[in-house]
Structures are given as structure tokens and as C-alpha cells.
Amino acid sequence: MPCLSTPQMELPTSDLMPLGSSPRKEMNQPVQTSGRSMEKRIQQSKVFGFDTETYYAKGYDVRTLGVDHYVTDKRFDCYLVSFWGPHGHYVGHPKDCPWEAFMESVWLSHNSRFDRAVFHRLQELGIVPPEIAPAEWHDTAALSTYLQAPRNLQGAARELIGKEPDKSVRDLMKGVNWIEAKLLLEDERVTTYALEDAKLACELWLAHGDKWPVKERILSRITVEQGEYGIQLDQQRINEGIQILKTHAETAYKQLPWYGKEKPTSIKALAAACRRIKLPPPPSTAEDDPACDEWVERFGQQAPWLQAIRNWRKANRMLKVLETMRDRCRPDGSLPFSLKYFGAIATGRWSGDAGLNVQNFNRDSLHGVDPRRCLVARTRHKLIIADLSQIEPRVLAWMSGDHALLEKISNGLPIYQAHAETSMGFTGKNLKKEDPRRYLLAKCRVIGLGYGAGAKTFQNLAKNYGLEIAYTEAKATVDDFRRANPHITHFWQTMERAIRACHGDTFFMRLPSRRVIRYFEVQAYEGGITASTERGARRFQWYGGKLTENIVQATARDVFAEGVLRIHEAGIRILWTVHDEVICEVPENSDVTPDLVAALLAQTPEWMPGLPVAAEASQSQTYCK
């Protein structure tokens, strides 16, 4: 049963108003820290930037192998470590490092997932004493993205502290092992470069660490720890899936006239095959291109090659996922991985990393193969999978002030029926049973029209949900939605006016959670609006609906993050998260139940009173939905 939290309804709309452009011009520029302020921070905590340099070469890198396999590979060689802080510094080989001097200090790394893996591997190899550990370990790349600056160190330093590190020395170090590094260490440029990264990480923290809320630091840390702990794999199912997909990929390839001569996806070969039978080549081979779908409908019988290419691509895509899972599996049968905390700038959502996106496994099986079912609970454990129910449309209703819809949801009515009653004239008792098509239409309206989508976009979305509608009906539906939901359209207009008023400046939007999203370098003109959500990055087009989507997704993320923290604080192990879903692992005899996890996830934040938050949870031995 869904878990529903419905405190007394109250919509403090004054908290939702855009802050507009701010006189605090420093938000657009590197923040300068006074000497007195810097000295105070130094006295408060002993901090050190920490960085490592390791051997890498073509084919032997983190992207190819993943962090954990990279550091356990026989080629692994960490030939430099560096510490930098106001209390001292070190740069040199890890066996010569005075590790005890940095004990019980705060360590700062730019991409701590990598440096932590290197450090722990050095301990396993006996190079670093086992008792060495920092008091805290923070990731300044995560801090940077929270502040909407680039994730990479060069961009973060440029945008946040006004420094431009020279990365050209890095090219000298590619393919360098310790024997060769001995010579390089005599080059002052190399040691300076190695120390500079640690110094920049420390300076980023000293200048901006106090702008990163404690709860966000915790979310960053547990995200790293989730990847280190890993997910157990069903290796037999993976191997069987690999064989099935290889067979189907080969079958699809053999259907192509250029089998064995060109790559299956060769555009040149496809165009030549079409010309030979006097057919126009397809406009593209993209699966999500409507024009490509039309080509298949018209010419698919005469030229089945495009569909064969698509079939090959689907099988090969899933095959690569399974092969990566197999190749990165540890001896204990677990799969380590990496997730990016604040992977999506502004919204703050998590995203995949290092060549394996555990947030983006196929929802549907292919030829009976489902990568998600290869992820299983450890021996004598079980998985509890919980997700927030329709959190974005609930947040949109709250932010736009749709009291009527919120009241119906708070009283336990399913959101799609609540929408049908408030916006579509439905007066029955059970929409899903009484009028299935209308129910599906209501679902598509709620999912697809809250952010200003047009008729064609809505028509394609409805098709993806199994609802075939003509363009004229799609256009009528869009128009009807906007007429029946003036609170939403008014919110779009409010957002667009607010960002337009910040032409030439930064637009600040304070979310209900008190987190602030910044839209940099706003340019408003008659044909549209452009702004950037990342400091120093290129600007993108914005309009009221798109801005609303960005703000709603960010707020939904913050609601979800609060739930993640509650589950974590309850001592329940979170394996990883997928958008609005949390996957936990507990012992089989644990008293932790799906209802408990759902109840922890589905609580209305104190900063969003009146938001009806619901969650559903289930128990399983495999990851399934």
C-alpha cells in the first residue's frame, strides 16, 4: 500500500517568489576571501588538500576499467601523492610520505571517489599504514557542482577562486611509471603541478566550504560509499544474457547486405543499399526520430535493413552493459560503480559515471534479458525498493497553488483521477475502471503537459504510453489543459517575467528548501531568453515552461534527498538511488520492512507544508520494479 503523508495544507507562496537579480555581484565572479576570514577558517580546522598521480595509458584508464578495477590492475602504480594545507605540505612517493602528520585532519580531494580508491589500495599493498585515516574526507568537485561551477578542477578554480591552473604538464605524465617518474620528479614543473592540485582543492574549500550545507556533504559522502560497497551480481544470469544478446546481434547483422564488409551501423553502406533499389535513404537511423519511423512504415517491406540496424543496436547496447558488469565484477561477486552527486547542474539530481550508468538500465527486457535482474541481494539479505509517487506533478501543484488538486490527493485520491476531476470534468467513482482510455489520457496530461509541451510533443509522448491520438486531438488536448489549469500557466508566466527582468544579470530562484538556483548571464530579447546554469558555460534557451520544469525537478530532488537522509540516519543501507527511487539492502531477519522504508521516504518536509508525499515499496531478491 502507498504510504501517504498529508500534514495541514498551507501554501507559503511568498517563499516561492523569485529573488530576481541580486546586488551581490560576487555571485557572478570568483568570491574573494579576506585575509582575516581565511585566517579564522584555518584556525577552526586543520585541512589538507590531497591528490594522487598514477600510471595510466591507452586502454588502462578509469573510463575503460572503472575506478576499482583500475586500482587493482597489475599495472597500477601510484608514484606521487601530495598534501597541501596552511599547516604544511608534502609531495613525493607515497612510501616516503609522513602519513602520521596528516592523521585526524580534514582531507579534500577533487573527485574523492578516485583518490579514496587509490589510498585504500595503497593500504592494501602495505605502502600506507592501515591505521592512517582522515577525520573527514570531502569532495571539492561535489562542492563545485553544488555551487553551479564546473566539475573539473580547472573550471572550478577559474570560476570560484579566480585561478587558472596549467594542465599542460599532465601530458608529460601520461604513461609514466615510477621508474620514469624518478626522472620527472627532478623537473620542478611536475612536482609543482602535483602539489598545485592539492592546493587548489584546499583553497576551494577554504573559500567556499561554508556555503555547502552539512546535509549535502553527507549526501555526497554516502554517494561515494555506495559505489565503493557495490551491488551483488547474478553472474550466471549475466553470462546467459551475454550469449543470448550476441546471438541476436549477429542475426540482425546477417540481415544486412554489407554483412562482414562494413560496420552494421554504416550510414554509407545503408545509403548505397537503398540507392540500388531506387529508394531514398532514411533521414537518420535514430530510434527516437519520428521521420525515421515514417520511413520504416513506408519502405520497411522493401528495405528491412533499417529495422535490422535498430535491432542490432538495441542488442549491442545491452550487450555492452552486461559485458561491463561482468568485467568489473570483484572476486566477491559484487559490482563497484560510481555515481555523480549533483550530476545535473541546478536540479542537483544524481547521474551515472565512469562508463556504467546504474541509473539508466533498460526498463524493458530484450529477448528475455533484463540487466536489472542481474542485480541481486547478497547472501542472507533482501532488497527493499521504494520510490516516491508522482512527486513532480505534486510539487508543481504545490508551487503553482492548485489547492483543489492538492486537497483531493491529500484525501487519498489517485493523482490522475484527481486531475480528471479538477480539469477534465470527470464525475465518476473510479476513472481507471470506468473509462480506461480517459484514465490514460489523464495520465499523459499530468506527465506531459505541466511544462508547456506542444501538440506534436504530446502526441509522441502519448504514443509512448500506448495512446494513439491524431494531431488535431493532441492540439485540442493541449489547449484544454491550459484553459483548465490557469494556476500552472500563470506560474509559467510569472517565471518568465521574473527571468526577463534580470536581463544582463544573474537570476536567483530560491526553492522551498532554501536552496538557491542561479541562472547566469541572462539575455532576454524579443524572440526568447538565454541563460546558463553553470558558471562560465554556454547559455541555453529558456521559457516559462522550461524554467518551471527545472525548478520543479530541483525541488522534487530536494524532497527525495530528505527521504534518503532519513533512511540513512535510520541505519538502513542504501545501495544506490535511481531518480526518485531508493534501493536498500537489509539482512533477511531484519525487522526493516517495505512499509518502514516507504514511511521514511514519504514525509512532507517542514519547508513544504501541505505537500502530499506518497511512496510505494516492495521486497525482492532481485532489482525489479
C-alpha positions in Angstrom: 0.0 0.0 0.0 1.2 3.5 -0.7 2.5 5.5 2.3 0.9 9.0 2.3 1.9 12.0 4.4 -0.6 14.8 4.4 0.0 17.5 7.0 -2.2 20.5 7.3 -2.3 22.2 3.9 -0.6 25.6 3.7 1.0 27.2 0.7 3.5 29.8 1.7 3.7 31.3 -1.8 5.9 34.2 -0.7 8.7 31.7 -0.2 8.4 30.6 -3.8 8.9 34.0 -5.4 12.0 34.5 -7.5 14.7 36.5 -5.8 15.4 38.2 -9.2 18.8 39.8 -9.9 20.9 40.4 -6.8 23.1 43.3 -5.9 25.6 40.6 -4.7 27.7 40.8 -7.8 30.2 38.4 -6.3 27.9 35.6 -7.3 28.9 36.2 -10.9 32.6 36.4 -10.1 35.2 34.5 -8.1 34.5 35.1 -4.5 37.3 36.9 -2.8 38.1 35.9 0.8 39.6 38.4 3.1 42.9 37.6 4.9 41.2 37.8 8.3 38.4 35.5 7.2 40.8 33.0 5.7 42.9 33.0 8.9 39.8 32.3 11.0 38.9 29.3 8.9 42.5 28.0 9.2 42.3 28.2 13.0 38.9 26.4 13.1 40.1 23.2 11.4 43.3 21.6 10.2 42.6 20.9 6.5 44.7 19.5 3.7 44.1 19.1 0.0 45.1 15.5 -1.1 45.9 14.4 -4.6 47.4 11.3 -6.2 49.2 10.7 -9.5 49.1 7.3 -11.1 50.3 5.5 -14.1 47.7 5.4 -17.0 47.9 4.6 -20.7 45.6 3.9 -23.6 43.2 1.2 -22.6 44.3 1.4 -19.0 42.2 4.2 -17.6 39.3 4.7 -15.3 36.8 5.2 -18.1 37.6 1.8 -19.6 38.1 -0.2 -16.4 36.1 1.6 -13.7 37.9 3.1 -10.6 38.1 -0.2 -8.6 39.4 -2.4 -11.4 41.9 0.4 -12.3 43.5 0.4 -8.9 43.6 -3.4 -8.5 45.0 -4.0 -12.0 48.6 -5.4 -12.1 49.7 -2.2 -13.9 48.6 0.0 -11.0 51.3 2.4 -9.9 50.8 5.4 -7.7 54.1 7.3 -7.9 53.1 10.6 -6.4 50.9 11.8 -3.5 50.6 15.4 -2.4 49.2 17.2 0.6 48.8 20.9 0.8 47.4 23.0 3.7 48.0 26.1 5.7 49.9 23.9 8.2 52.3 22.4 5.7 52.7 20.3 2.6 54.3 17.2 1.1 54.8 16.0 -2.5 56.6 12.7 -3.4 56.3 9.0 -3.5 53.7 7.5 -1.1 56.3 5.3 0.6 58.2 8.4 1.8 55.1 10.3 2.9 54.9 11.2 6.6 51.3 9.9 6.8 51.0 10.4 10.6 51.4 14.1 10.2 48.1 14.2 8.3 46.1 12.0 10.7 42.8 13.3 12.1 42.8 16.2 9.7 40.1 17.1 7.1 41.2 15.8 3.7 39.9 17.4 0.5 40.1 15.8 -2.9 38.8 16.9 -6.3 37.0 13.7 -7.2 37.4 11.8 -3.9 36.0 8.6 -5.4 39.3 8.1 -7.3 41.7 9.3 -4.6 39.9 7.2 -1.9 40.3 4.1 -4.1 44.0 4.9 -4.7 44.6 5.5 -1.0 42.8 2.3 0.1 44.7 0.3 -2.5 48.0 1.7 -1.1 46.9 0.5 2.3 46.2 -3.0 0.9 49.6 -3.1 -0.7 51.3 -2.1 2.6 52.6 1.2 1.4 50.3 3.2 3.7 50.0 2.1 7.4 46.5 0.6 8.0 45.7 2.9 10.9 46.0 6.1 8.7 42.7 7.8 8.2 41.4 11.4 7.9 38.9 12.8 10.4 36.7 13.8 7.4 37.1 13.5 3.6 35.3 15.9 1.4 35.0 16.1 -2.4 35.6 19.6 -3.8 34.3 18.6 -7.2 31.0 17.9 -5.5 31.2 21.3 -3.7 31.9 22.9 -7.0 28.9 21.5 -8.7 26.7 22.4 -5.8 27.8 26.0 -6.4 27.0 25.5 -10.1 30.6 25.7 -11.2 32.3 23.2 -13.5 33.1 19.8 -12.0 36.6 19.7 -13.4 39.3 21.3 -11.3 40.5 23.7 -13.9 37.0 25.1 -14.4 36.2 25.1 -10.7 39.3 27.0 -9.8 38.7 29.5 -12.6 35.1 30.2 -11.7 35.3 30.0 -7.9 38.7 31.4 -6.8 39.9 33.1 -10.0 42.8 30.8 -10.7 43.7 29.1 -14.0 45.8 26.0 -13.4 48.2 24.9 -16.1 47.2 21.3 -17.2 49.8 21.0 -19.9 52.2 19.3 -17.6 49.7 16.4 -17.3 50.6 15.4 -20.9 54.2 14.7 -19.8 52.9 12.2 -17.2 50.8 10.0 -19.5 52.1 6.5 -19.5 54.7 7.4 -16.8 55.5 4.7 -14.2 57.6 5.1 -11.0 60.9 4.4 -12.7 60.4 7.1 -15.3 58.8 9.3 -12.7 62.1 9.5 -10.8 63.5 11.5 -13.6 60.4 13.6 -13.9 60.5 14.4 -10.2 63.7 16.3 -10.9 61.6 18.6 -13.1 60.2 21.3 -10.8 57.2 21.7 -13.1 56.0 18.2 -12.3 56.2 18.5 -8.5 54.7 21.9 -8.7 51.8 20.6 -10.8 51.2 17.7 -8.4 51.2 19.9 -5.4 49.0 22.5 -7.2 46.0 20.2 -7.5 46.1 19.6 -3.7 46.5 23.3 -3.1 43.6 24.2 -5.3 41.3 21.7 -3.6 42.2 23.2 -0.2 41.7 26.8 -1.4 38.3 25.9 -2.9 37.3 24.5 0.5 38.6 27.4 2.5 36.9 29.9 0.2 33.5 28.1 -0.2 33.2 25.2 2.1 30.8 27.1 4.4 28.4 27.5 1.5 27.9 23.7 1.3 25.2 22.6 3.8 26.1 19.7 6.1 23.2 17.6 4.8 24.6 18.0 1.2 28.0 17.0 2.3 26.5 13.8 3.8 24.7 13.1 0.6 28.0 13.5 -1.3 29.8 11.2 1.1 27.3 8.4 1.1 27.1 8.5 -2.7 30.8 7.7 -2.8 30.4 5.0 -0.2 27.6 3.4 -2.1 29.8 2.9 -5.2 32.6 1.5 -3.0 30.3 -1.0 -1.3 28.9 -2.1 -4.7 25.9 -4.3 -5.7 25.9 -8.1 -5.8 25.6 -9.7 -9.2 24.0 -12.8 -10.5 26.9 -13.9 -12.7 25.2 -16.9 -14.2 22.3 -14.7 -15.5 24.8 -12.2 -16.9 26.7 -14.9 -18.8 23.5 -16.4 -20.2 22.3 -12.9 -21.2 25.6 -12.2 -23.0 25.2 -15.3 -25.1 21.6 -14.5 -26.0 22.4 -11.0 -27.0 25.4 -12.0 -29.0 23.2 -14.4 -31.0 20.5 -11.8 -31.7 23.1 -9.1 -32.6 24.7 -11.5 -35.1 21.4 -12.5 -36.5 20.5 -8.8 -37.1 23.9 -8.1 -38.7 23.5 -11.0 -41.1 20.3 -9.4 -42.5 22.3 -6.6 -43.9 23.6 -6.7 -47.5 27.0 -5.4 -46.2 27.4 -8.1 -43.6 31.1 -8.8 -43.0 32.2 -5.8 -45.1 31.1 -2.7 -43.2 30.1 -2.0 -39.7 26.4 -2.7 -39.0 25.7 1.0 -38.5 27.4 2.2 -41.6 25.4 5.1 -43.0 27.3 4.9 -46.2 26.5 1.2 -46.7 22.8 1.8 -45.9 22.5 4.7 -48.4 24.2 2.6 -51.1 21.9 -0.3 -50.5 18.8 2.0 -50.7 20.1 3.5 -54.0 20.5 0.1 -55.6 16.7 -0.5 -55.3 15.9 3.2 -56.1 14.8 4.2 -52.6 15.6 7.4 -50.8 18.0 6.8 -47.9 16.4 7.3 -44.4 16.8 10.7 -42.8 18.6 9.1 -39.9 18.8 5.8 -38.0 17.8 7.3 -34.6 15.2 5.3 -32.7 13.5 8.4 -31.4 13.3 10.2 -34.7 9.6 10.3 -36.0 10.9 10.9 -39.5 12.8 7.7 -39.3 9.7 5.9 -38.1 7.8 7.2 -41.1 10.5 5.9 -43.4 10.2 2.4 -41.9 6.4 2.4 -42.3 6.7 3.4 -46.0 9.7 1.4 -47.1 10.3 -1.2 -44.4 8.9 -4.1 -46.5 11.2 -3.3 -49.4 14.2 -2.5 -47.3 14.2 -4.1 -43.9 17.8 -3.0 -43.2 17.0 0.0 -41.1 15.0 -2.1 -38.7 17.8 -4.7 -38.7 20.2 -1.9 -37.8 18.0 -0.8 -34.9 17.7 -4.4 -33.7 21.5 -4.8 -33.8 21.9 -1.5 -32.0 19.5 -2.5 -29.2 21.1 -5.9 -28.7 24.6 -4.5 -28.8 23.8 -1.7 -26.4 22.5 -4.0 -23.8 25.3 -6.5 -24.5 28.0 -3.8 -23.7 26.2 -3.1 -20.4 26.3 -6.8 -19.4 29.9 -7.2 -20.5 30.9 -4.2 -18.5 29.2 -5.6 -15.4 30.9 -8.9 -15.9 34.3 -7.4 -16.4 34.1 -5.1 -13.4 32.8 -7.8 -11.0 35.0 -8.2 -8.0 36.1 -11.6 -6.7 33.4 -11.5 -4.0 30.7 -11.2 -6.8 29.9 -7.5 -6.2 29.9 -4.7 -8.8 31.6 -1.4 -7.7 30.4 1.7 -9.5 30.4 5.4 -9.5 27.6 7.9 -9.2 27.9 11.7 -9.6 26.4 13.6 -6.7 24.8 16.7 -8.2 25.3 15.2 -11.6 22.7 17.5 -13.1 23.7 21.1 -12.6 20.9 23.2 -11.0 18.4 20.4 -10.3 21.0 18.5 -8.3 19.9 15.1 -9.4 22.4 12.2 -9.4 23.8 10.9 -12.6 25.9 7.9 -13.9 29.7 8.0 -14.2 32.8 6.1 -15.4 31.3 4.1 -18.3 28.5 2.3 -16.4 25.3 4.2 -15.6 23.5 2.3 -12.8 20.7 4.8 -13.1 19.8 4.0 -16.7 19.3 0.3 -17.1 16.6 -0.7 -19.5 13.1 -0.7 -18.0 12.0 -3.4 -20.5 13.7 -6.7 -21.1 15.1 -7.5 -24.6 14.9 -11.1 -25.9 14.2 -12.1 -22.3 17.3 -10.4 -21.0 16.9 -7.8 -18.2 20.1 -6.3 -16.8 18.2 -5.1 -13.7 17.5 -8.7 -12.7 21.2 -9.4 -12.7 21.5 -7.1 -9.6 20.6 -9.1 -6.6 20.7 -9.1 -2.8 23.8 -10.5 -1.0 23.5 -13.9 0.6 21.1 -13.9 3.5 19.9 -10.4 2.6 17.0 -8.9 0.8 16.3 -5.8 -1.3 13.7 -3.2 -0.4 12.9 -0.9 -3.3 10.9 2.3 -2.6 10.1 5.2 -4.8 8.2 8.5 -4.5 4.8 8.5 -6.3 4.3 11.2 -9.0 6.5 13.6 -7.0 6.9 16.1 -9.8 3.2 16.8 -10.5 2.6 17.0 -6.8 5.4 19.6 -6.4 4.1 21.5 -9.5 0.6 21.7 -7.9 2.1 22.9 -4.7 4.3 25.6 -6.3 1.5 26.8 -8.6 -1.0 26.9 -5.8 -3.5 24.4 -7.1 -5.4 23.9 -3.8 -8.2 21.9 -5.3 -5.9 19.2 -6.8 -3.8 19.0 -3.6 -6.8 18.6 -1.4 -8.1 15.6 -3.5 -4.6 14.0 -3.4 -4.3 14.6 0.3 -7.7 12.9 0.8 -6.3 9.8 -0.9 -7.5 10.2 -4.5 -5.0 8.9 -7.1 -3.4 11.9 -8.8 -4.6 11.0 -12.4 -8.2 10.8 -11.2 -7.8 13.9 -9.2 -6.6 15.7 -12.3 -9.6 14.3 -14.3 -12.0 15.6 -11.7 -10.5 19.1 -11.5 -9.5 19.6 -15.1 -11.4 17.1 -17.3 -15.0 17.1 -15.9 -14.9 13.5 -14.6 -17.6 12.8 -12.0 -17.5 9.1 -11.6 -16.1 6.9 -8.9 -13.2 5.0 -10.4 -11.7 6.5 -13.6 -9.3 3.7 -14.3 -12.1 1.1 -14.3 -14.9 3.1 -15.7 -13.0 4.8 -18.6 -9.5 3.3 -19.2 -8.8 5.5 -22.2 -9.7 8.6 -20.4 -7.6 7.5 -17.5 -4.6 7.0 -19.8 -5.2 10.4 -21.4 -5.3 12.0 -17.9 -2.0 10.3 -17.1 -0.4 11.6 -20.2 -1.7 15.1 -19.5 -0.3 15.1 -16.0 3.1 13.7 -17.1 3.5 15.6 -20.3 1.7 19.0 -20.2 2.8 20.6 -17.0 5.9 22.3 -18.6 4.4 23.8 -21.7 4.8 20.9 -24.3 3.2 21.5 -27.7 0.8 19.2 -29.6 3.4 17.3 -31.5 5.5 16.6 -28.4 2.4 15.5 -26.6 1.3 13.2 -29.4 4.6 11.4 -29.3 4.5 11.1 -25.6 1.0 9.7 -25.6 2.2 7.1 -28.2 5.0 6.0 -26.0 2.4 5.3 -23.3 0.2 3.3 -25.7 -2.3 6.0 -26.5 -2.6 6.7 -30.3 -4.2 10.1 -30.9 -4.4 12.3 -34.0 -2.6 15.6 -34.1 -5.9 17.5 -34.0 -6.8 15.7 -30.8 -3.4 16.4 -29.4 -3.7 20.1 -30.2 -7.2 20.2 -28.6 -5.9 18.4 -25.5 -3.0 20.9 -25.1 -5.4 23.8 -25.4 -7.9 22.3 -23.0 -5.2 21.6 -20.4 -4.0 25.2 -20.5 -7.5 26.5 -20.2 -8.4 24.2 -17.3 -5.2 24.8 -15.4 -4.7 28.6 -15.1 -2.6 28.2 -11.9 0.0 26.4 -14.0 0.0 28.7 -16.9 0.2 31.7 -14.6 3.2 30.1 -12.9 4.9 29.8 -16.3 4.2 33.4 -17.0 5.5 34.5 -13.6 8.7 32.7 -14.0 9.3 34.0 -17.5 8.6 37.6 -16.4 11.0 37.2 -13.5 13.9 35.9 -15.5 13.3 38.5 -18.2 13.6 41.2 -15.6 17.2 40.1 -14.9 18.5 40.8 -18.4 22.3 41.3 -18.2 22.5 39.9 -14.7 22.0 36.7 -12.8 18.6 35.4 -12.0 18.3 33.9 -8.5 15.5 31.4 -7.7 15.1 30.4 -4.1 13.5 26.9 -3.8 11.2 26.0 -0.9 14.2 24.1 0.6 16.0 27.4 0.7 18.5 26.2 -1.9 19.1 28.9 -4.5 19.4 28.1 -8.2 21.3 30.7 -10.2 20.8 31.4 -13.9 23.9 33.2 -15.1 24.3 35.9 -17.8 20.6 36.3 -18.6 19.9 37.7 -22.1 16.3 38.5 -22.8 15.2 39.5 -26.2 12.0 39.6 -28.3 12.5 36.0 -29.6 13.4 34.3 -26.3 15.7 34.1 -23.3 19.1 32.6 -22.8 21.0 31.9 -19.6 23.5 29.4 -18.2 23.0 27.2 -15.1 26.8 26.6 -14.9 29.2 29.4 -14.2 31.2 30.2 -17.3 29.4 27.7 -19.5 27.4 28.5 -22.7 23.8 29.7 -22.4 20.7 27.8 -23.3 17.2 28.8 -24.3 14.7 29.3 -21.6 11.0 30.0 -21.4 8.4 29.9 -18.7 7.5 26.2 -19.0 11.1 25.0 -19.2 12.1 27.2 -16.3 9.2 25.7 -14.3 10.4 22.2 -15.2 13.9 23.0 -13.9 12.6 24.4 -10.7 10.1 21.6 -10.1 12.7 18.9 -10.7 15.1 20.6 -8.4 12.5 20.8 -5.6 11.5 17.2 -6.2 15.1 16.2 -5.8 15.3 18.1 -2.5 12.2 16.3 -1.2 13.7 13.0 -2.3 17.1 13.8 -0.7 15.5 14.5 2.6 14.0 11.0 2.5 17.4 9.5 1.5 18.9 11.1 4.6 16.2 9.8 6.9 16.7 6.3 5.6 20.5 6.6 6.0 20.1 8.0 9.6 17.9 5.1 10.5 20.9 2.8 9.8 19.4 1.2 6.7 22.0 0.5 4.0 21.2 2.3 0.7 22.9 0.5 -2.2 22.1 3.3 -4.7 19.4 5.6 -6.0 17.6 5.9 -9.3 15.9 9.3 -9.9 13.1 9.1 -7.3 13.8 5.5 -6.3 16.0 4.2 -3.4 17.3 0.6 -3.3 18.1 -0.7 0.1 19.7 -3.9 1.3 19.0 -5.4 4.7 19.5 -8.8 6.4 16.8 -11.4 5.8 15.9 -11.5 9.5 15.9 -7.7 9.8 12.7 -6.0 11.2 13.1 -3.4 8.4 10.0 -3.7 6.2 8.9 -2.1 2.9 6.3 -0.1 4.9 9.0 1.3 7.2 11.2 2.4 4.2 8.2 3.9 2.4 7.3 5.8 5.6 10.8 7.2 6.0 10.9 8.3 2.3 7.4 9.7 2.2 7.4 12.5 4.7 6.5 16.1 4.0 9.4 18.4 4.6 8.9 21.1 7.1 9.8 23.6 4.5 7.0 22.5 2.2 3.9 22.2 4.4 0.8 20.9 2.7 2.7 18.8 0.1 1.1 15.3 -0.1 4.1 13.0 -0.4 3.5 9.3 -1.1 5.8 6.3 -1.6 5.4 2.7 -2.6 7.9 0.0 -1.6 8.4 -3.7 -2.2 10.7 -6.5 -1.2 12.7 -8.7 -3.6 15.8 -10.7 -4.1 16.5 -9.0 -7.4 16.3 -5.4 -8.6 12.9 -5.1 -10.2 10.1 -2.5 -10.5 
